[in-house]
Amino acid sequence: MNASDTHLLKKLALVLLLKLALLLGLWWLFVRDAQVPVDASRAAGHLLRAPALAPGEK
């Protein structure tokens, strides 16, 4: 590996760490406290429901 490859690898690692920090920050701000209440009967009804047919299918 030559010097330019090492320099490029360091830049790439820095950019990836910055992206990860940004994504974690956005998750912390907007998603962290979001909760969806789900009860067992509604979940089972959703999973066991027959799939919808496209127009013209039997």
Residue pairs with C-beta under 8 A, 6 or more apart in sequence:
1 9
